[in-house]
Amino acid sequence: MPENHDEDPIQAEPTSAEDTVHQKLVDATSPGYEAEFSPEEAERAGAFPEDALSEEDARESSVDLPGAATPANGEDGKGRRP
């Protein structure tokens, strides 16, 4: 069977998973481009689940601190005045 010489040699070369992730990360720096990652690629890229406090949870936790500052506008953080 004859070889297909019309095939793009750059596309024909296998790439490693690390090369693929690296290229997707480079692509993701282009404004407006949305790079898609598989769960495995995301893990290789260093993604992690978001487990930070929400803004509301952080605000509510500050009342537990001794001497916690109140908002400058005098509101209680929920849009109400004390």
N, C-alpha and C positions, 0 to 999 in steps of 0.2 A: 504494500500500500504506500503511495507516495506521500512525502511529508508536505504539510501545508505551510508554504513559505510566506503566505499572506498574513499569518498571525503576527501580531505585534509582540516583539521579543520582550519588551518591558512588562507587558501584561502576562506573558507566558511564564515568567519567572515566579516561582512560589515565594511568598514573603512569610516571615515569621510573625507570630502573634504580636510580639513586641514592636515590630516594624509597622504593623497595621494600626496598633494603638497609638504609636507615635505620630503616624500620618494623620489619624483622626484628631489628635490633640492639636496638631498644627492647623488643620482645616478649621477646627473650632474657633481659632483666633480670628477668622475672617468675619467681619461684621455682617450680620444677617444670615450667616450660614449655620444651619442646625445639624451638627454632627450626631449621628445615631450610634450608640454603643450597645452591644449585647451585654447581658449581666456579667459575663466573664471578662469582656473588654473593660467594662467599667471598674471591675475589681482590680484588674492589672493597672489601670490608670490611677488607682488610688482613691476611688470614690468610696464614700461611707454613708451610712444612713444618717439622716438629719435627726438629731436627738436633743438639740439645744432647746432651751426654754422659749416659749412664745413671748412676745413683747408683754402681753397681758400677765402671764405667769411671773415674768421678771419684775414687773411693776408691783404685783401683789406681794411678792416675797420681800420687797424692800421695807414693808411695814414691820417686819420682824426684827429689823436691825435697830439697835439702840441709837437714838439720835439721827434716824433716817431723815433726810431732807424732804420737805414737801415741795411740790411743784411751785415754781416762781409765781404763777398766776393765782395762787391760793386755792386752786381746785384740788380735789382729792385724787386725781389721776383718772377719774371716771367721768369728768365733766361736771362734777357737782362741787359746790362750795360747802365747807364744813358748817 
